[in-house]
């Protein structure tokens, strides 16, 4: 059980918001009234009910890993698409298989990003229902190799991965069929 400590100002703000929601959303009026009463009465042991619908904060390190993985797969897929000679590579080598359900924070952030749109939708195709999901440590190893290669191009505005570079990034880390 997580304990929440709210200042009187925070409680007052939430109480006022719940009063407004009670008036605006008749279907959930009782629910909002219950949460408002918990806050008004200062029943701190029940504060967690107020935050039930809010996902716990995700550590910045986990968010950065997801960002790095998505950027890496964007580079891998772009490089693969531009290759003339794709021998020794398969499209599955550069497909993002999602995060393992055990890496819930990473999966949750990736799903948020997918819903947010942009180029990430192309990369983040799969979710936790896939039996091919990959663990975070697998991606971390790939990202390390990608950073070494990416560093070579740091001063170049436009670049794409070569076949050898793609193979080096995905080497020995192919997801089993």
BALONU-638436 format. One record per atom (N, C-alpha, C): x, y, z. Coordinates in Angstrom, 1 decimal. Layout:
# residues N
east  north  up
X  Y  Z
...
# end
This chain:
# residues 177
east  north  up
0.8  -1.2  0.0
0.0  0.0  0.0
0.9  1.2  0.0
0.6  2.1  -0.9
1.4  3.3  -1.0
0.6  4.4  -0.2
1.4  5.1  0.6
0.8  6.2  1.4
1.0  7.5  0.7
0.0  8.3  0.6
0.1  9.6  0.0
-0.1  10.7  1.0
0.7  11.7  0.9
0.6  12.9  1.8
0.3  14.1  1.0
-0.9  14.7  1.3
-1.3  15.8  0.5
-1.4  17.1  1.5
-0.9  18.2  0.9
-1.0  19.4  1.7
-2.5  19.9  1.7
-2.8  20.8  2.6
-4.2  21.3  2.7
-4.6  22.0  1.3
-3.6  22.6  0.7
-3.9  23.3  -0.6
-4.2  22.2  -1.7
-3.4  21.2  -1.7
-3.7  20.1  -2.7
-5.0  19.4  -2.4
-5.3  19.2  -1.2
-6.6  18.6  -0.8
-7.8  19.5  -1.3
-7.6  20.8  -1.0
-8.7  21.8  -1.4
-8.9  21.8  -2.9
-7.8  21.8  -3.6
-7.8  21.8  -5.1
-8.6  20.6  -5.6
-8.2  19.4  -5.1
-8.9  18.2  -5.5
-10.3  18.1  -5.1
-10.6  18.6  -3.9
-12.0  18.7  -3.4
-12.9  19.5  -4.4
-12.3  20.7  -4.8
-13.1  21.6  -5.7
-13.2  20.9  -7.1
-12.2  20.2  -7.5
-12.3  19.6  -8.8
-13.4  18.5  -8.8
-13.4  17.7  -7.7
-14.4  16.6  -7.6
-15.8  17.2  -7.5
-16.0  18.4  -6.8
-17.3  19.0  -6.8
-17.7  19.4  -8.2
-16.8  19.9  -9.0
-17.2  20.2  -10.4
-17.5  19.0  -11.2
-16.7  17.9  -11.0
-17.0  16.7  -11.7
-18.3  16.1  -11.3
-18.7  16.2  -10.1
-20.0  15.7  -9.6
-21.1  16.3  -10.4
-21.0  17.6  -10.7
-22.0  18.4  -11.4
-22.0  18.1  -12.9
-20.8  17.8  -13.4
-20.6  17.6  -14.9
-20.9  16.2  -15.3
-20.7  15.2  -14.5
-20.7  13.8  -14.9
-21.7  13.1  -13.9
-23.0  13.2  -14.3
-24.0  12.6  -13.4
-23.9  11.1  -13.3
-23.4  10.5  -14.3
-23.2  9.0  -14.3
-22.2  8.6  -13.2
-21.2  9.4  -12.9
-20.2  9.0  -12.0
-20.2  9.9  -10.7
-21.3  10.6  -10.5
-21.5  11.5  -9.4
-21.2  10.9  -8.0
-21.7  9.7  -7.8
-21.4  9.1  -6.5
-20.0  8.7  -6.3
-19.3  8.3  -7.3
-17.9  8.0  -7.2
-17.1  9.3  -6.9
-17.4  10.4  -7.6
-16.7  11.6  -7.3
-17.0  12.1  -5.9
-18.2  12.0  -5.5
-18.6  12.4  -4.1
-17.9  11.6  -3.1
-17.7  10.3  -3.3
-17.0  9.5  -2.4
-15.5  9.9  -2.2
-14.9  10.2  -3.4
-13.5  10.7  -3.4
-13.4  12.0  -2.7
-14.3  12.9  -3.0
-14.3  14.2  -2.4
-14.4  14.2  -0.9
-15.3  13.3  -0.4
-15.5  13.1  1.0
-14.2  12.6  1.7
-13.5  11.7  1.1
-12.2  11.1  1.6
-11.3  12.3  1.8
-11.2  13.2  0.8
-10.3  14.3  0.9
-10.7  15.4  1.9
-12.0  15.6  1.9
-12.5  16.6  2.8
-12.3  16.2  4.3
-12.5  14.9  4.5
-12.4  14.4  5.9
-10.9  14.1  6.3
-10.0  14.2  5.3
-8.6  13.9  5.6
-8.3  12.5  5.9
-9.0  11.5  5.4
-8.8  10.1  5.6
-7.7  9.6  4.8
-6.5  9.9  5.2
-5.3  9.7  4.4
-5.1  8.2  4.0
-5.5  7.3  4.8
-5.4  5.9  4.5
-6.1  5.5  3.2
-7.1  6.3  2.9
-7.9  6.0  1.7
-7.5  6.9  0.5
-6.5  7.8  0.7
-6.1  8.7  -0.4
-5.7  7.9  -1.7
-5.2  6.7  -1.5
-4.8  5.9  -2.7
-6.0  5.6  -3.6
-7.2  5.6  -3.1
-8.4  5.5  -3.9
-8.5  6.6  -4.9
-8.1  7.8  -4.5
-8.2  9.0  -5.3
-7.2  8.8  -6.5
-6.2  8.1  -6.3
-5.1  7.9  -7.4
-5.2  6.5  -8.0
-6.2  5.8  -7.8
-6.3  4.5  -8.4
-6.2  4.5  -9.9
-6.7  5.5  -10.6
-6.7  5.5  -12.1
-5.4  6.1  -12.6
-4.5  6.4  -11.8
-3.3  7.1  -12.3
-2.1  6.0  -12.2
-1.5  5.8  -13.3
-0.4  4.8  -13.4
0.8  5.4  -12.6
1.5  4.5  -11.9
2.7  5.0  -11.1
3.7  5.7  -12.0
4.4  6.6  -11.5
5.4  7.3  -12.3
6.5  6.4  -12.8
6.9  6.5  -14.0
7.9  5.7  -14.6
9.3  6.4  -14.5
10.3  5.7  -14.0
11.6  6.2  -13.9
12.1  6.8  -15.2
12.9  7.9  -15.1
13.4  8.5  -16.3
14.4  7.5  -17.1
15.1  6.7  -16.3
16.0  5.7  -17.0
15.2  4.8  -17.9
14.1  4.3  -17.4
13.3  3.4  -18.2
12.7  4.2  -19.5
12.3  5.4  -19.3
11.8  6.2  -20.4
12.9  6.4  -21.5
14.1  6.7  -21.0
15.2  6.9  -21.9
15.5  5.6  -22.7
15.5  4.5  -22.0
15.7  3.2  -22.7
14.7  3.0  -23.8
13.4  3.3  -23.5
12.4  3.1  -24.6
12.7  4.1  -25.7
13.0  5.3  -25.4
13.3  6.3  -26.4
14.5  5.8  -27.3
15.5  5.3  -26.7
16.7  4.9  -27.4
16.4  3.6  -28.2
15.6  2.7  -27.7
15.2  1.5  -28.5
14.4  1.9  -29.7
13.4  2.8  -29.5
12.6  3.3  -30.6
13.4  4.0  -31.7
14.3  4.9  -31.3
15.2  5.5  -32.2
16.1  4.5  -33.0
16.6  3.5  -32.2
17.4  2.5  -32.9
16.7  1.8  -33.9
15.4  1.3  -33.6
14.6  0.6  -34.5
14.2  1.4  -35.7
14.0  2.7  -35.5
13.8  3.6  -36.6
14.9  3.6  -37.6
16.2  3.7  -37.0
17.4  3.7  -37.8
17.6  2.4  -38.5
17.3  1.3  -37.8
17.4  -0.1  -38.4
16.5  -0.3  -39.5
15.2  0.1  -39.3
14.2  -0.1  -40.4
14.5  0.8  -41.6
14.9  2.1  -41.3
15.2  3.0  -42.4
16.4  2.5  -43.2
17.4  2.1  -42.5
18.6  1.5  -43.2
18.2  0.3  -44.0
17.4  -0.6  -43.4
17.0  -1.8  -44.1
16.3  -1.5  -45.4
15.3  -0.6  -45.3
14.5  -0.2  -46.4
15.4  0.4  -47.6
16.4  1.1  -47.2
17.3  1.7  -48.2
18.3  0.8  -48.8
18.5  -0.4  -48.2
19.5  -1.3  -48.7
19.2  -1.8  -50.1
20.1  -1.9  -51.0
19.9  -2.5  -52.3
20.2  -4.0  -52.2
21.3  -4.3  -51.5
21.6  -5.7  -51.3
21.2  -6.1  -49.8
20.1  -6.9  -49.7
19.6  -7.3  -48.4
20.0  -8.7  -48.0
20.9  -9.3  -48.8
21.3  -10.7  -48.6
21.9  -10.8  -47.1
21.5  -11.9  -46.5
21.9  -12.2  -45.1
21.1  -11.5  -44.1
20.1  -10.7  -44.5
19.2  -10.0  -43.6
17.8  -10.3  -44.0
16.9  -10.3  -43.0
15.5  -10.5  -43.2
14.8  -9.3  -42.5
13.6  -9.0  -43.0
12.8  -7.9  -42.4
12.6  -8.1  -41.0
12.4  -9.4  -40.6
12.2  -9.7  -39.1
13.4  -9.3  -38.3
14.6  -9.2  -38.9
15.8  -8.8  -38.1
15.7  -7.3  -37.6
14.9  -6.5  -38.3
14.8  -5.1  -37.8
13.4  -4.8  -37.3
12.6  -5.8  -37.1
11.2  -5.6  -36.6
11.2  -5.5  -35.0
10.6  -4.5  -34.5
10.5  -4.3  -33.1
9.4  -5.3  -32.6
9.8  -6.1  -31.6
8.9  -7.2  -31.1
8.2  -6.8  -29.9
8.3  -5.6  -29.4
7.7  -5.1  -28.2
8.5  -5.4  -27.0
8.0  -5.0  -25.8
8.7  -5.3  -24.6
8.0  -6.4  -23.9
8.7  -7.2  -23.2
8.2  -8.3  -22.4
7.2  -7.8  -21.4
6.2  -8.5  -21.1
5.2  -8.1  -20.1
5.8  -7.9  -18.7
6.9  -8.6  -18.4
7.6  -8.4  -17.2
8.2  -7.0  -17.1
8.5  -6.4  -18.2
9.1  -5.0  -18.2
7.9  -4.1  -18.4
7.0  -4.1  -17.5
5.7  -3.4  -17.6
5.8  -1.9  -17.8
6.8  -1.3  -17.1
6.9  0.2  -17.3
7.3  0.5  -18.7
8.3  -0.2  -19.2
8.8  0.0  -20.6
7.6  -0.2  -21.6
6.9  -1.3  -21.4
5.8  -1.6  -22.3
4.7  -0.5  -22.2
4.4  -0.1  -21.0
3.4  1.0  -20.8
3.8  2.3  -21.5
5.1  2.7  -21.3
5.5  3.9  -22.0
5.5  3.8  -23.5
5.9  2.6  -24.0
5.9  2.4  -25.5
4.5  2.4  -26.0
3.5  1.9  -25.3
2.1  1.9  -25.7
1.6  3.4  -25.7
2.0  4.1  -24.7
1.6  5.5  -24.6
2.1  6.3  -25.9
3.4  6.0  -26.2
4.0  6.7  -27.3
3.3  6.3  -28.6
2.9  5.0  -28.7
2.2  4.5  -29.9
0.9  5.3  -30.1
0.1  5.4  -29.0
-1.1  6.1  -29.0
-0.9  7.6  -29.4
0.2  8.2  -28.9
0.5  9.6  -29.2
0.7  9.9  -30.6
1.1  8.9  -31.4
1.2  9.1  -32.9
2.6  9.3  -33.3
2.7  9.9  -34.5
4.0  10.2  -35.1
4.7  9.0  -35.7
6.0  9.1  -35.9
6.7  8.0  -36.5
6.8  6.8  -35.6
6.5  7.0  -34.3
6.6  5.9  -33.4
5.6  4.8  -33.7
4.4  5.1  -34.3
3.4  4.1  -34.6
4.0  3.0  -35.5
4.8  3.4  -36.4
5.4  2.5  -37.4
6.3  1.5  -36.7
7.1  2.0  -35.7
8.1  1.2  -35.0
7.4  0.3  -33.9
6.4  0.9  -33.2
5.8  0.2  -32.0
4.6  -0.5  -32.5
4.7  -1.6  -33.3
3.6  -2.3  -33.8
3.0  -3.3  -32.9
3.8  -3.9  -32.0
3.4  -5.0  -31.3
3.2  -4.7  -29.8
2.4  -5.5  -29.1
2.1  -5.2  -27.7
2.4  -6.4  -26.8
2.0  -6.4  -25.6
2.3  -7.4  -24.6
1.6  -8.8  -24.9
0.6  -8.7  -25.8
-0.1  -10.0  -26.1
0.7  -10.9  -27.1
1.8  -10.3  -27.6
2.6  -11.1  -28.5
3.5  -12.1  -27.7
3.7  -13.3  -28.2
4.6  -14.2  -27.6
6.0  -14.0  -28.0
6.3  -13.0  -28.8
7.6  -12.7  -29.2
8.3  -11.5  -28.4
7.6  -11.0  -27.4
8.1  -9.9  -26.7
9.5  -10.1  -26.1
10.3  -9.1  -26.1
11.7  -9.2  -25.8
12.0  -8.5  -24.5
12.9  -9.0  -23.7
13.3  -8.4  -22.4
14.1  -7.2  -22.6
14.0  -6.3  -21.6
14.7  -5.0  -21.7
16.3  -5.2  -21.8
16.9  -6.2  -21.1
18.3  -6.3  -21.2
18.8  -6.7  -22.6
17.9  -7.4  -23.4
18.2  -7.7  -24.8
18.4  -6.4  -25.6
17.4  -5.5  -25.4
17.4  -4.2  -26.1
18.6  -3.4  -25.7
18.9  -3.4  -24.4
20.0  -2.6  -23.9
21.3  -3.0  -24.6
21.5  -4.3  -24.8
22.7  -4.7  -25.5
22.7  -4.2  -26.9
21.6  -4.3  -27.6
21.5  -3.8  -29.0
21.8  -2.3  -29.0
21.2  -1.5  -28.1
21.4  -0.1  -28.0
22.9  0.3  -27.8
23.6  -0.5  -27.0
25.0  -0.2  -26.8
25.7  -0.3  -28.1
25.5  -1.4  -28.9
26.1  -1.6  -30.2
25.7  -0.4  -31.1
24.5  -0.1  -31.1
24.0  1.0  -32.0
24.6  2.3  -31.6
24.8  2.6  -30.4
25.5  3.9  -30.0
26.9  4.0  -30.5
27.6  2.9  -30.5
29.0  2.8  -31.1
29.0  3.2  -32.5
28.0  2.6  -33.3
27.9  2.9  -34.7
27.4  4.3  -34.9
26.4  4.7  -34.2
25.8  6.0  -34.3
26.8  7.1  -34.1
27.7  6.9  -33.2
28.7  7.9  -32.8
29.6  8.3  -34.1
29.8  7.3  -34.9
30.6  7.6  -36.2
29.9  8.6  -37.0
28.6  8.7  -36.9
27.9  9.6  -37.8
27.4  10.9  -37.1
28.0  11.2  -35.9
27.5  12.3  -35.1
27.5  13.6  -35.8
28.5  13.9  -36.7
28.6  15.2  -37.3
27.9  15.2  -38.7
27.3  14.1  -39.1
26.7  14.0  -40.4
25.2  14.3  -40.2
24.6  15.1  -41.1
23.2  15.4  -41.0
22.3  14.2  -41.4
22.6  13.7  -42.5
21.8  12.5  -43.0
22.7  11.3  -43.2
22.3  10.2  -42.7
23.1  9.0  -42.9
22.1  7.8  -42.7
22.5  6.7  -43.2
21.8  5.4  -43.0
22.7  4.3  -42.7
22.2  3.3  -42.0
23.0  2.2  -41.6
23.3  1.3  -42.8
24.5  0.8  -42.8
24.9  -0.2  -43.9
24.4  -1.6  -43.5
24.5  -2.5  -44.4
24.1  -3.9  -44.1
25.0  -4.4  -43.0
26.3  -4.2  -43.0
27.2  -4.7  -42.0
26.9  -4.1  -40.6
26.5  -2.8  -40.6
26.2  -2.2  -39.3
24.9  -2.7  -38.8
23.9  -3.0  -39.6
22.6  -3.6  -39.2
22.9  -5.0  -38.6
23.7  -5.7  -39.3
24.0  -7.1  -38.8
24.8  -7.0  -37.5
25.6  -6.0  -37.3
26.4  -5.9  -36.1
25.4  -5.6  -34.9
24.5  -4.7  -35.2
23.5  -4.4  -34.1
22.6  -5.5  -33.7
22.1  -6.3  -34.7
21.2  -7.4  -34.4
21.9  -8.7  -34.1
23.2  -8.8  -34.3
24.0  -10.0  -34.2
23.7  -10.7  -32.9
23.5  -12.1  -33.0
23.3  -13.0  -31.8
22.1  -12.6  -31.0
21.4  -11.6  -31.4
20.2  -11.2  -30.6
18.9  -11.4  -31.4
18.9  -12.2  -32.4
17.7  -12.4  -33.2
16.7  -13.1  -32.3
15.5  -12.7  -32.4
14.4  -13.3  -31.6
14.1  -14.6  -32.2
14.0  -15.7  -31.4
13.7  -17.0  -32.0
12.3  -17.0  -32.6
12.2  -17.8  -33.7
10.9  -17.9  -34.3
10.0  -18.8  -33.6
# end
